[in-house]
Amino acid sequence: MWRLMVIAMRNLLQHKLRSLLLGGAVAGVTLMLVLMGAVGNGIRTTMLDAGLAMTCGHVNVGGFYKITAGSQPAPVLVEANKLIKDVWEAVPDAVDVIDRSIAFAKIVSESDNLLSGVTGIDPAKEGELARHLHLIEGNLADLAKHPHAILLFKRQAERLQVSVGDDVTLNAPIMRGQNNSLDVRVVAIARDMGLMSIMASFVPKQTVIDLYQLDQNTTGVIQVYLDDPNDAARVEGEARSALLAKGYALLDLQDEPFWTKFEPLAGEDWTGNRLDLTTWEGQMGDMKWALRTFDTVTNTLITILLIIIILGVMNTTWITIRERTREIGTLRAIGMTRPRILAMFLLETLVLSVTTAAFGVLVGIGLTHLLNSLQIPISEGFQLFLMSDTLRMVVLPDSLFMALVVVPGLTTLGALAPALRGARMKPVTAMYHVG
């Protein structure tokens, strides 16, 4: 095998032009694979991270409260302190557990009004949210300094014609069938985060409690964060069993956004509090569709690139076999077997593709770091879906595996058919060409 490797290396060096052309093609394909994978992974990572920071955890313990059997359910969890403790015990794999209050309110200023989902948070526990919010004015921590405060996004502030320090009014229907209003101070304005920020705003949890006239020991949803998002379904099942064992009443599994469940639950004959467990995939169904669309487009382009490079390798190997007929005949005449002839050609392709693929990967990784450092701006249309105003590229191990293993493997496989033809060549045929 070592001798065949030496012969393969010498043949590659002898045919420098052909090796450079084919190697350049392989390097170019792996470079494109790394860049395309980095863009796709960056889009997926950005959308998922921002979506989780803004809306939900990997596993969500929400719930609804009904005063009477026919009343409209409210997204409220009672005895929140005990429930949070029980959730920690039910999910030992949790990286973090936070709780948020949920409200829907009309935000009214002196010039205009708009409907918004109002999320009550504890700023001290919202490290991920703080990392993803890009504040124009104010600070997320300022929410903790005012019991009645609000963080708006840029378009909301522009529509309401308010800035930091101005007051707006929250108006919302409370559980008793009446409306309640609460004046709040604008303490921060953040840059828009696409679709997620169109109908979203953040307030201290106390603001939601006062707006809905709730007990202090209530919350809206408990969000559980994990190391691996793919574990969400398993953890949700384990948490469901553990909470049932502790005596909690749970709704049947419907892994959908909570706001789609108000109308069906209004007709159900039960009262009190029932928990509703969901995963991030259910809560972010629309985003999941967008992620699948990006994945489909990326995989299609990658498949096209792989087909092109395989066909190119096959054609190049056919030409090589035809040009090296005399060499093959000589080697066969001096006793080299057909399997060794086959192995020689496959080794040439493998060595060339592995070497140039590694070069393409290194260049691709370097380019991703360079492009990330340049903070390339994204048009407003794409910002709606990407939830970021700059392009982010992320190189993941699966992209490197594709470039370093799959591409050389497929190119070597593509050389198999012409290499077999060369190996089957009879010495007399080669002698005829020599003559």
For each residue, the residues with C-beta under 8 A, 3 or more apart:
1: 4 5 343
2: 5 6
3: 6 7
4: 1 7 8 340 343 344 347
5: 1 2 8 9 347 351
6: 2 3 9 10
7: 3 4 10 11 344
8: 4 5 11 12 344 347 348 351
9: 5 6 12 13 351
10: 6 7 13 14
11: 7 8 14 15 344 348
12: 8 9 15 19 348 351 352
13: 9 10 16 19
14: 10 11
15: 11 12 18 19 320
16: 13 19 20
17: 20 21
18: 15 21 22 316 319 320
19: 12 13 15 16 22 23 352
20: 16 17 23 24
21: 17 18 24 25 316
22: 18 19 25 26 312 313 316 352
23: 19 20 26 27 352 353 355 356
24: 20 21 27 28 356
25: 21 22 28 29 309 312
26: 22 23 29 30 309 313 352 353 356 357 360 407 408 411
27: 23 24 30 31 356 357 359 360 363
28: 24 25 31 32 360
29: 25 26 32 33 305 306 308 309 360 407
30: 26 27 33 34 356 357 360 361 364 403 404 407
31: 27 28 34 35 360 361 363 364 367
32: 28 29 35 36 305
33: 29 30 36 37 302 305 360 364 399 402 403 407
34: 30 31 37 38 360 361 364 365 368 395 399 400 403
35: 31 32 38 39 364 367 368 393
36: 32 33 39 40 298 301 302
37: 33 34 40 41 298 302 395 396 398 399 402 403
38: 34 35 41 42 364 368 393 394 395 399
39: 35 36 42 43 298 391 393
40: 36 37 43 44 294 295 298
41: 37 38 44 45 393 394 395 396 399
42: 38 39 45 46 391 392 393 394
43: 39 40 46 47 294 386 392
44: 40 41 47 48 291 294 295
45: 41 42 48 49 392 394
46: 42 43 49 50 386 387 388 392
47: 43 44 50 51 287 290 291 385 386 387
48: 44 45 51 52 229 280 287 291
49: 45 46 52 53 128 132
50: 46 47 53 54 132 193 194 196 387 388
51: 47 48 54 55 56 196 280 284 287 387
52: 48 49 55 56 57 58 128 225 280
53: 49 50 128 129 131 132
54: 50 51 129 132 193 196 197 200 387
55: 51 52 196 200 283 284
56: 51 52 60 221 223 278 280 283 284
57: 52 60 97 98 222 223 224 225 280
58: 52 224 225 226 229 231 232 235 279 280
59: 91 223 224 226 232 235 236 239 277 278 279 280
60: 56 57 221 222 223 224 277 278 279 280 283
61: 77 83 87 221 222 223 224 239 243 275 276 277
62: 75 77 102 220 221 222 258 275 276 277 278
63: 75 76 77 221 251 273 274 275 276
64: 73 74 75 76 251 261 265 273 274 276
65: 73 74 76 77 78 175 272 273
66: 69 71 72 73 74 265 270 271 272
67: 71 175 271
68: 71 271
69: 66 268 269 270 271
70: 266 267
71: 66 67 68 175 266
72: 66 262 266
73: 64 65 66 261 262 265 266
74: 64 65 66 175 212
75: 62 63 64 102 220 221 258
76: 63 64 65 102 175 212 214 218 219 220 273
77: 61 62 63 65 80 83 99 218 219 220 221 222 273 275
78: 65 215 217 218 273
79: 82 83 217
80: 77 83 84 99 217 218 219 222
81: 84 85 217
82: 79 85 86
83: 61 77 79 80 86 87 219 222 248
84: 80 81 87 88 97 99 219 222
85: 81 82 88 89
86: 82 83 89 90 242 243 246 248
87: 61 83 84 90 91 94 97 222 224 239 243
88: 84 85 91 94 97
89: 85 86 92 242
90: 86 87 238 239 242 243 246
91: 59 87 88 94 97 224 235 238 239 242
92: 89
93: 226 227 231 235
94: 87 88 91 97 224 225 226 235
95: 225 226 227
96: 224 225
97: 57 84 87 88 91 94 222 223 224 225
98: 57 121 122 125 126 222 223 225
99: 77 80 84 122 219 220 221 222 223
100: 119 120 121 205 219 220 221 223
101: 119 120 121 205 208 209 218 219 220
102: 62 75 76 117 118 119 120 208 220 221 258
103: 117 118 119 120 170 172 203 208 211 212 220
104: 115 116 117 118 172
105: 115 116 118 170 171 172 211
106: 113 114 115 116 170 171 172
107: 113 114 115 116 118 150 152 156 160 168 169 170 201
108: 113 168 169 170 171
109: 112 113 160 161 162 166 168 169
110: 161
111: 160 161
112: 109 159 160 161
113: 106 107 108 109 160
114: 106 107 156 159 160
115: 104 105 106 107 199
116: 104 105 106 107 156 199 200 201
117: 102 103 104 199 200 201
118: 102 103 104 105 107 150 170 172 201 202 203 207 208 211
119: 100 101 102 103 200 201 202 203 220
120: 100 101 102 103 202 203 204 205 206 207 208 209 220
121: 98 100 101 125 126 129 143 202 203 204 205
122: 98 99 125 126 144 204 205
123: 126 130 140 141 143 144 204
124: 141 144
125: 98 121 122
126: 98 121 122 123 129 130 140
127: 130 131
128: 49 52 53 131 132 225
129: 53 54 121 126 132 133 140 202
130: 123 126 127 133 140
131: 53 127 128
132: 49 50 53 54 128 129 193
133: 129 130 140 151 190 191 193
134: 190 191 389
135: 138 139 140 188 189 190 191
136: 154 189 190 191
137: 163 164 188 189
138: 135 142 151 164 186 187 188 189
139: 135 142 187 188
140: 123 126 129 130 133 135 143 151 188 202
141: 123 124 144 145
142: 138 139 145 146 149 187 188
143: 121 123 140 146 149 150 151 187 188 202 203 204
144: 122 123 124 141 204
145: 141 142 149 187
146: 142 143 149 184 185 187 204
147: 204 206 207 210
148: 182 183 184 185 203 204 206 207 210
149: 142 143 145 146 184 185 186 187 203 204 207
150: 107 118 143 168 170 184 185 186 187 201 202 203 207
151: 133 138 140 143 186 187 188 189 190 201 202 203
152: 107 156 157 160 162 186 188 189 190 201
153: 156 157 189 190 191 192 193 197 200 201
154: 136 157 158 189 190 191 192
155: 158 159 192 197 198
156: 107 114 116 152 153 159 160 197 201
157: 152 153 154 160 161 162 163 186 189
158: 154 155 161
159: 112 114 155 156
160: 107 109 111 112 113 114 152 156 157 168
161: 109 110 111 112 157 158
162: 109 152 157 166 168 186
163: 137 157 166 186 189
164: 137 138 186 187 188 189
165: 185 186
166: 109 162 163 185 186
167: 183 184 185 186
168: 107 108 109 150 160 162 183 184 186
169: 107 108 109 181 182 183 184
170: 103 105 106 107 108 118 150 181 182 183 184 203 207 211
171: 105 106 108 179 180 181
172: 103 104 105 106 118 179 180 211 212
173: 177 178 179 180
174: 177 178 179 180 211 212 213
175: 65 67 71 74 76 212
176: 213
177: 173 174
178: 173 174
179: 171 172 173 174
180: 171 172 173 174 211 212 213
181: 169 170 171
182: 148 169 170 207 210 211
183: 148 167 168 169 170
184: 146 148 149 150 167 168 169 170 203 207
185: 146 148 149 150 165 166 167
186: 138 149 150 151 152 157 162 163 164 165 166 167 168 189
187: 138 139 142 143 145 146 149 150 151 164
188: 135 137 138 139 140 142 143 151 152 164
189: 135 136 137 138 151 152 153 154 157 163 164 186
190: 133 134 135 136 151 152 153 154 193 197
191: 133 134 135 136 153 154 389
192: 153 154 155 197 198 383
193: 50 54 132 133 153 190 196 197 387 388
194: 50 197 198 383 384 385 386 387 388
195: 198 286 384 385 387
196: 50 51 54 55 193 200 387
197: 54 153 155 156 190 192 193 194 200 387
198: 155 192 194 195
199: 115 116 117
200: 54 55 116 117 119 153 196 197
201: 107 116 117 118 119 150 151 152 153 156
202: 118 119 120 121 129 140 143 150 151
203: 103 118 119 120 121 143 148 149 150 151 170 184 207 208
204: 120 121 122 123 143 144 146 147 148 149 207
205: 100 101 120 121 122 208 209 219
206: 120 147 148 209 210
207: 118 120 147 148 149 150 170 182 184 203 204 210 211
208: 101 102 103 118 120 203 205 211 212 214 220
209: 101 120 205 206 212 213 214 215 216 218
210: 147 148 182 206 207 213
211: 103 105 118 170 172 174 180 182 207 208
212: 74 76 103 172 174 175 180 208 209
213: 174 176 180 209 210
214: 76 208 209 218
215: 78 209 218
216: 209
217: 78 79 80 81
218: 76 77 78 80 101 209 214 215
219: 76 77 80 83 84 99 100 101 205 222
220: 62 75 76 77 99 100 101 102 103 119 120 208
221: 56 60 61 62 63 75 77 99 100 102 258
222: 57 60 61 62 77 80 83 84 87 97 98 99 219
223: 56 57 59 60 61 97 98 99 100
224: 57 58 59 60 61 87 91 94 96 97 235 239
225: 52 57 58 94 95 96 97 98 128
226: 58 59 93 94 95 229 231 232 235
227: 93 95 231
228: 231
229: 48 58 226 232 280
230:
231: 58 93 226 227 228 234 235
232: 58 59 226 229 235 236 279 280 281
233: 236 237 279 281
234: 231 237 238
235: 58 59 91 93 94 224 226 231 232 238 239
236: 59 232 233 239 240 277 278 279
237: 233 234 240 241
238: 90 91 234 235 241 242
239: 59 61 87 90 91 224 235 236 242 243 277
240: 236 237 243 244 250 253 277
241: 237 238 244 245
242: 86 89 90 91 238 239 245 246
243: 61 86 87 90 239 240 246 248 250 275 277
244: 240 241 247 248 250
245: 241 242
246: 86 90 242 243
247: 244
248: 83 86 243 244 275
249: 270 272 273 274 275
250: 240 243 244 274 275 276 277
251: 63 64 254 261 265 274 275 276
252:
253: 240 277
254: 251 261 276 278 282
255: 278 279 281 282
256: 260 261 278 282 283 285
257: 260 282 283 284 285
258: 62 75 102 221 261 276 278 283
259: 262
260: 256 257
261: 64 73 251 254 256 258 264 265 276
262: 72 73 259 265 266
263: 266 267
264: 261 267 268
265: 64 66 73 251 261 262 268
266: 70 71 72 73 262 263
267: 70 263 264
268: 69 264 265
269: 69
270: 66 69 249 274
271: 66 67 68 69
272: 65 66 249
273: 63 64 65 76 77 78 249
274: 63 64 249 250 251 270
275: 61 62 63 77 243 248 249 250 251
276: 61 62 63 64 250 251 254 258 261
277: 59 60 61 62 236 239 240 243 250 253
278: 56 59 60 62 236 254 255 256 258 282 283
279: 58 59 60 232 233 236 255 282 283
280: 48 51 52 56 57 58 59 60 229 232 283 284
281: 232 233 255 284 285 288
282: 254 255 256 257 278 279 285
283: 55 56 60 256 257 258 278 279 280
284: 51 55 56 257 280 281 287 288
285: 256 257 281 282 288 289
286: 195 289 290
287: 47 48 51 284 290 291
288: 281 284 285 291 292
289: 285 286 292 293
290: 47 286 287 293 294 385
291: 44 47 48 287 288 294 295
292: 288 289 295 296
293: 289 290 296 297
294: 40 43 44 290 291 297 298
295: 40 44 291 292 298 299
296: 292 293 299 300
297: 293 294 300 301
298: 36 37 39 40 294 295 301 302
299: 295 296 302 303
300: 296 297 303 304
301: 36 297 298 304 305
302: 33 36 37 298 299 305 306 402
303: 299 300 306 307
304: 300 301 307 308
305: 29 32 33 301 302 308 309
306: 29 302 303 309 310 406 407 410
307: 303 304 310 311
308: 29 304 305 311 312
309: 25 26 29 305 306 312 313 407 410 411 414
310: 306 307 313 314 410 411 413 414
311: 307 308 314 315 414
312: 22 25 308 309 315 316
313: 22 26 309 310 316 317 349 353 411 414 415
314: 310 311 317 318 414 415 417 418
315: 311 312 318 319
316: 18 21 22 312 313 319 320
317: 313 314 320 321 345 349 414 415 418 419
318: 314 315 321 322 418
319: 18 315 316 322 323
320: 15 18 316 317 323 324 345 418
321: 317 318 324 325 328 345 418 419 421 422
322: 318 319 325
323: 319 320
324: 320 321 327 328 422
325: 321 322 328 329 425 429 430 433
326: 329 330 430 433 434
327: 324 330 331
328: 321 324 325 331 332 341 422 425 430
329: 325 326 332 333 425 427 428 429 430 431 433 434
330: 326 327 333 334 430 434
331: 327 328 334 336 341
332: 328 329 335 336 338 341 425 426 427 430
333: 329 330 427 430 431
334: 330 331
335: 332
336: 331 332 340 341
337: 340 341
338: 332 341 342 423 424
339: 342 343 423
340: 4 336 337 343 344
341: 328 331 332 336 337 338 344 345 419 422 423 425
342: 338 339 345 346 419 420 422 423
343: 1 4 339 340 346 347
344: 4 7 8 11 340 341 347 348
345: 317 320 321 341 342 348 349 415 418 419 422 423
346: 342 343 349 350 412 415 416 419
347: 4 5 8 343 344 350 351
348: 8 11 12 344 345 351 352
349: 313 317 345 346 352 353 411 412 414 415 419
350: 346 347 353 354 408 412
351: 5 8 9 12 347 348 354 355
352: 12 19 22 23 26 348 349 355 356
353: 23 26 313 349 350 356 357 407 408 411 412
354: 350 351 357 358 404 408
355: 23 351 352 358 359
356: 23 24 26 27 30 352 353 359 360
357: 26 27 30 353 354 360 361 403 404 407 408
358: 354 355 361 362 404
359: 27 355 356 362 363
360: 26 27 28 29 30 31 33 34 356 357 363 364 403
361: 30 31 34 357 358 364 365 400 403 404
362: 358 359 365 366
363: 27 31 359 360 366 367
364: 30 31 33 34 35 38 360 361 367 368 395 403
365: 34 361 362 368 369 395
366: 362 363 369 370
367: 31 35 363 364 370 371
368: 34 35 38 364 365 371 372 393 394 395
369: 365 366 372 373
370: 366 367 373 374
371: 367 368 374 376 391 393
372: 368 369 375 391 392 393
373: 369 370
374: 370 371
375: 372 390
376: 371 390 391
377: 389 390 391
378: 382 383 386 388 389 390 391
379: 382 383
380: 383 384
381: 384
382: 378 379 385 386
383: 192 194 378 379 380 386 387 388 389
384: 194 195 380 381
385: 47 194 195 290 382
386: 43 46 47 194 378 382 383
387: 46 47 50 51 54 193 194 195 196 197 383
388: 46 50 193 194 378 383 391 392
389: 134 191 377 378 383
390: 375 376 377 378
391: 39 42 371 372 376 377 378 388
392: 42 43 45 46 372 388
393: 35 38 39 41 42 368 371 372
394: 38 41 42 45 368
395: 34 37 38 41 364 365 368 399 400
396: 37 41 399 400
397: 400 401
398: 37 401 402
399: 33 34 37 38 41 395 396 402 403
400: 34 361 395 396 397 403 404
401: 397 398 404 405 406
402: 33 37 302 398 399 405 406 407
403: 30 33 34 37 357 360 361 364 399 400 406 407
404: 30 354 357 358 361 400 401 407 408
405: 401 402 408 409
406: 306 401 402 403 409 410
407: 26 29 30 33 306 309 353 357 402 403 404 410 411
408: 26 350 353 354 357 404 405 411 412
409: 405 406 412 413
410: 306 309 310 406 407 413 414
411: 26 309 310 313 349 353 407 408 414 415
412: 346 349 350 353 408 409 415 416
413: 310 409 410 416
414: 309 310 311 313 314 317 349 410 411 417
415: 313 314 317 345 346 349 411 412 418 419
416: 346 412 413 419 420
417: 314 414 420 421
418: 314 317 318 320 321 345 415 421 422
419: 317 321 341 342 345 346 349 415 416 422 423
420: 342 416 417 423 424
421: 321 417 418 424 425
422: 321 324 328 341 342 345 418 419 425
423: 338 339 341 342 345 419 420
424: 338 420 421
425: 325 328 329 332 341 421 422 429 430
426: 332 429 430
427: 329 332 333 430 431
428: 329 431 432
429: 325 329 425 426 432 433
430: 325 326 328 329 330 332 333 425 426 427 433 434
431: 329 333 427 428 434 435
432: 428 429 435
433: 325 326 329 429 430
434: 326 329 330 430 431
435: 431 432
